[in-house]
Amino acid sequence: MSAILYDARGNPITVSFPDTVTNETITDARPITAVLSALNGEVLMDLNGAAVAIFDLRSGALTGTLVFEGTVDGVNYIGLPGFDLQTEAYLAAVPSAGVLAKTYVIGVSGLRRIRVRMSVFTSGTVTVAARASSADFQIYAKPIPATLGVTVTAAANTGATLTLPAPGAGLFIYLTALYVGRNATAALTGTATLLITTTNLPGGPVFSIGNAMIAGGTAPDVELEPAQAIKASAANTAVTVVMPVPGAAVLWRANAFYYVGA
């Protein structure tokens, strides 16, 4: 016969793991609240395998800023973004200049502990209620932001090559955006087709454009913004975009944004 566990208030624990907030064990029966009223005041919550944490912040007259922080080793904390259930926006910090009534959700999978901390304090108090759950709050695809970019230009009537350099052993280039265009200092009357070619991209895409230009005109020839990043065909290999000779008084400009990964 298994023993019945009880929380700090005498309620039987009926979940697989109890929440611990500021050294006090809690259950669904009676959630805990704590009051912060000083600089670096904090509410700690041990996660015990939880995947998501929720903090409810209530104050009638708080002037200060609250931040969410998590830790793996129990000593070193890092900042975490909180998802505002009302505005559906992520915030790294919660400022308050009076009334505060917000609820935030934070993904905490793998973390040992999470806390709300008063990083800036002038006056007032805030009441914090905290809960955690092993259930997922949101399952979504989070785009990886482009952290690298390259640009190239050339003199008039000169070809150009935009090169995304080889990223290193075992790593691939992930192209997130490509922009190629021309500008002309004098009119170009032409009927030729220019081919913008690429290397180390799936299928070896080629872009066909006309070469006629007006004096002082611009032509946005390639505006590639894929819904998902395009992975290079080969690891540790540069990606290039090659632009041919465009014609008298015509100049190229190309920009690319990307990140690298396995």
VEXDREN-2710 file (C-alpha; in Angstrom, 1 decimal):
% VEXDREN-2710
k/r/px/py/pz
1/MET/0.0/0.0/0.0
2/SER/1.5/3.3/-1.1
3/ALA/1.8/6.2/1.3
4/ILE/-0.2/9.3/0.7
5/LEU/1.8/12.5/0.4
6/TYR/0.5/15.8/1.6
7/ASP/1.5/19.4/0.7
8/ALA/2.5/22.1/3.2
9/ARG/-1.2/22.9/3.9
10/GLY/-2.3/19.4/4.5
11/ASN/-3.8/18.7/1.1
12/PRO/-3.3/15.3/-0.4
13/ILE/-1.0/15.3/-3.4
14/THR/-2.8/13.6/-6.3
15/VAL/-0.5/14.6/-9.2
16/SER/2.6/12.8/-10.4
17/PHE/4.8/15.7/-9.3
18/PRO/4.0/18.5/-6.9
19/ASP/5.0/22.1/-7.5
20/THR/7.3/23.8/-5.1
21/VAL/7.1/27.5/-4.9
22/THR/9.4/29.4/-2.6
23/ASN/10.1/26.2/-0.6
24/GLU/6.4/25.4/-0.2
25/THR/4.8/22.4/-1.9
26/ILE/1.4/23.1/-3.5
27/THR/-1.4/21.3/-5.3
28/ASP/-4.3/22.3/-7.5
29/ALA/-6.4/22.5/-4.3
30/ARG/-4.8/25.7/-3.0
31/PRO/-2.3/27.5/-5.3
32/ILE/0.2/29.6/-3.6
33/THR/0.9/33.3/-3.9
34/ALA/3.8/35.4/-2.8
35/VAL/4.3/39.2/-2.5
36/LEU/7.4/41.0/-3.8
37/SER/8.2/44.5/-2.6
38/ALA/12.0/45.0/-2.9
39/LEU/14.8/45.1/-5.4
40/ASN/15.8/41.6/-6.4
41/GLY/12.9/40.1/-4.5
42/GLU/12.1/36.8/-6.1
43/VAL/9.6/33.9/-6.3
44/LEU/11.2/30.6/-7.0
45/MET/9.5/27.5/-8.4
46/ASP/11.2/24.1/-8.6
47/LEU/10.0/22.4/-11.8
48/ASN/10.3/18.7/-11.1
49/GLY/10.0/17.7/-14.8
50/ALA/7.4/20.4/-15.7
51/ALA/7.4/21.6/-19.3
52/VAL/5.6/24.9/-18.8
53/ALA/5.3/27.5/-16.0
54/ILE/2.6/30.1/-15.5
55/PHE/3.0/33.3/-13.5
56/ASP/0.1/35.6/-12.7
57/LEU/1.2/39.1/-11.7
58/ARG/-1.2/41.4/-9.8
59/SER/-0.6/44.9/-8.4
60/GLY/-2.5/48.1/-7.8
61/ALA/0.5/50.4/-7.6
62/LEU/3.8/48.9/-8.6
63/THR/6.6/50.9/-10.1
64/GLY/9.3/48.6/-11.2
65/THR/10.3/45.8/-13.6
66/LEU/9.9/42.0/-13.3
67/VAL/11.9/39.5/-15.3
68/PHE/11.7/35.7/-15.7
69/GLU/14.8/33.6/-15.3
70/GLY/15.6/29.9/-15.3
71/THR/18.5/27.7/-14.2
72/VAL/19.9/24.3/-15.0
73/ASP/22.4/24.0/-12.1
74/GLY/20.4/25.9/-9.5
75/VAL/23.0/28.6/-9.3
76/ASN/23.4/30.4/-12.6
77/TYR/20.2/32.0/-14.1
78/ILE/19.5/33.1/-17.6
79/GLY/16.7/35.4/-18.8
80/LEU/13.6/33.7/-20.4
81/PRO/10.8/35.3/-22.5
82/GLY/7.3/35.3/-21.1
83/PHE/4.3/34.8/-23.4
84/ASP/1.6/37.3/-22.5
85/LEU/-1.8/35.5/-22.7
86/GLN/-3.7/38.7/-23.3
87/THR/-1.6/40.3/-26.0
88/GLU/0.0/37.1/-27.4
89/ALA/3.4/38.8/-27.4
90/TYR/6.7/37.6/-25.9
91/LEU/8.4/39.9/-23.4
92/ALA/11.9/39.6/-21.8
93/ALA/10.8/42.0/-19.0
94/VAL/7.6/43.2/-17.6
95/PRO/7.6/47.0/-16.7
96/SER/4.9/48.4/-14.4
97/ALA/4.1/52.1/-13.7
98/GLY/0.9/51.5/-11.6
99/VAL/-1.7/48.8/-12.1
100/LEU/-0.4/45.4/-13.3
101/ALA/-2.7/42.5/-14.2
102/LYS/-0.9/40.1/-16.4
103/THR/-0.5/36.3/-16.9
104/TYR/2.6/34.9/-18.6
105/VAL/3.5/31.4/-19.8
106/ILE/7.2/30.3/-20.1
107/GLY/8.6/27.1/-21.7
108/VAL/10.8/25.4/-19.1
109/SER/11.5/21.9/-20.4
110/GLY/14.8/20.6/-19.0
111/LEU/15.2/23.4/-16.5
112/ARG/15.6/22.8/-12.7
113/ARG/14.1/25.9/-11.4
114/ILE/12.4/29.2/-12.6
115/ARG/11.9/32.5/-10.9
116/VAL/10.3/35.9/-11.1
117/ARG/12.7/38.6/-10.0
118/MET/12.2/42.3/-9.3
119/SER/15.1/43.6/-11.5
120/VAL/14.1/47.3/-11.1
121/PHE/12.2/48.6/-8.1
122/THR/10.9/52.0/-7.1
123/SER/7.8/51.5/-5.0
124/GLY/4.7/49.3/-4.4
125/THR/4.1/45.6/-4.2
126/VAL/3.2/42.8/-6.6
127/THR/1.4/39.5/-5.8
128/VAL/2.7/36.6/-7.8
129/ALA/0.9/33.3/-8.3
130/ALA/2.9/30.5/-9.8
131/ARG/2.0/27.1/-11.3
132/ALA/3.7/24.5/-13.5
133/SER/2.5/21.7/-15.7
134/SER/4.0/18.7/-17.5
135/ALA/1.7/19.4/-20.5
136/ASP/2.8/21.4/-23.5
137/PHE/1.3/24.9/-23.8
138/GLN/2.0/25.4/-27.5
139/ILE/3.5/23.2/-30.1
140/TYR/4.8/25.3/-33.0
141/ALA/7.6/25.7/-35.5
142/LYS/9.9/28.4/-34.4
143/PRO/11.8/29.9/-37.3
144/ILE/15.5/30.2/-36.8
145/PRO/16.5/33.8/-37.4
146/ALA/19.2/34.7/-40.0
147/THR/22.3/35.7/-38.1
148/LEU/24.6/36.2/-41.1
149/GLY/24.5/38.4/-44.2
150/VAL/26.6/39.2/-47.2
151/THR/26.4/41.9/-49.9
152/VAL/28.1/42.6/-53.2
153/THR/28.1/45.3/-55.9
154/ALA/30.1/45.9/-59.1
155/ALA/31.1/48.7/-61.4
156/ALA/29.0/49.5/-64.4
157/ASN/28.8/46.9/-67.2
158/THR/30.6/44.4/-64.9
159/GLY/29.5/41.0/-63.7
160/ALA/29.4/40.2/-59.9
161/THR/29.4/37.1/-57.7
162/LEU/27.8/37.0/-54.3
163/THR/29.4/34.4/-52.1
164/LEU/28.1/32.9/-48.9
165/PRO/31.3/31.4/-47.5
166/ALA/31.8/27.7/-46.6
167/PRO/30.6/27.4/-42.9
168/GLY/32.9/24.6/-41.7
169/ALA/33.0/20.9/-41.4
170/GLY/29.6/19.2/-41.2
171/LEU/27.7/22.5/-41.4
172/PHE/25.3/23.7/-44.1
173/ILE/24.2/27.1/-45.2
174/TYR/20.5/27.8/-44.8
175/LEU/19.4/30.6/-47.1
176/THR/16.5/32.7/-45.7
177/ALA/16.5/35.7/-48.1
178/LEU/18.1/36.7/-51.4
179/TYR/17.7/40.1/-53.1
180/VAL/19.3/40.9/-56.5
181/GLY/18.7/44.1/-58.4
182/ARG/20.2/46.6/-60.9
183/ASN/20.3/50.4/-61.2
184/ALA/21.3/52.4/-64.3
185/THR/22.9/55.8/-64.7
186/ALA/21.9/55.9/-68.4
187/ALA/19.3/54.2/-70.5
188/LEU/20.0/50.8/-71.9
189/THR/17.9/49.7/-74.9
190/GLY/18.3/46.0/-75.2
191/THR/16.4/42.8/-76.0
192/ALA/18.8/40.3/-74.3
193/THR/18.0/38.0/-71.5
194/LEU/20.4/37.9/-68.5
195/LEU/20.8/34.7/-66.5
196/ILE/21.5/34.9/-62.8
197/THR/22.9/31.5/-61.8
198/THR/23.5/29.8/-58.4
199/THR/25.7/27.1/-57.0
200/ASN/25.2/24.6/-54.1
201/LEU/21.4/25.2/-53.9
202/PRO/18.9/22.4/-54.5
203/GLY/18.1/22.2/-58.2
204/GLY/20.6/24.9/-59.1
205/PRO/18.0/27.7/-59.6
206/VAL/18.5/30.1/-62.4
207/PHE/16.7/33.4/-62.7
208/SER/16.0/34.9/-66.2
209/ILE/15.5/38.7/-66.5
210/GLY/15.4/41.2/-69.3
211/ASN/18.3/43.7/-69.7
212/ALA/16.5/46.9/-70.8
213/MET/16.8/49.8/-68.3
214/ILE/15.7/53.4/-68.1
215/ALA/18.1/56.2/-67.1
216/GLY/18.1/56.5/-63.3
217/GLY/16.0/53.4/-63.0
218/THR/16.1/50.4/-60.7
219/ALA/15.1/46.8/-61.3
220/PRO/14.4/44.4/-58.5
221/ASP/15.3/41.2/-60.3
222/VAL/15.2/38.6/-57.5
223/GLU/13.3/38.9/-54.2
224/LEU/13.4/35.5/-52.7
225/GLU/12.0/35.1/-49.2
226/PRO/11.1/31.4/-48.8
227/ALA/8.6/30.3/-46.2
228/GLN/11.3/28.0/-44.8
229/ALA/15.0/28.3/-45.2
230/ILE/16.6/26.7/-48.2
231/LYS/19.3/24.2/-47.1
232/ALA/22.5/24.1/-49.2
233/SER/23.1/20.9/-51.2
234/ALA/26.5/20.2/-49.7
235/ALA/28.1/20.7/-46.3
236/ASN/31.1/23.0/-45.8
237/THR/30.6/24.4/-49.2
238/ALA/30.0/28.0/-50.3
239/VAL/26.8/29.1/-52.0
240/THR/27.2/31.6/-54.9
241/VAL/24.9/33.8/-56.9
242/VAL/26.5/34.8/-60.2
243/MET/25.4/37.8/-62.1
244/PRO/26.5/38.4/-65.7
245/VAL/27.7/41.6/-67.4
246/PRO/24.5/43.7/-67.3
247/GLY/25.2/46.3/-70.0
248/ALA/26.6/49.8/-70.3
249/ALA/25.9/52.1/-67.4
250/VAL/24.1/49.3/-65.4
251/LEU/25.3/48.2/-62.0
252/TRP/24.4/45.1/-59.9
253/ARG/23.6/45.0/-56.1
254/ALA/22.9/41.7/-54.3
255/ASN/22.2/40.9/-50.6
256/ALA/21.7/37.5/-48.9
257/PHE/20.7/36.5/-45.4
258/TYR/21.4/33.1/-43.9
259/TYR/22.3/31.0/-40.9
260/VAL/24.4/27.8/-40.6
261/GLY/23.5/24.5/-39.0
262/ALA/23.9/20.8/-39.3
END
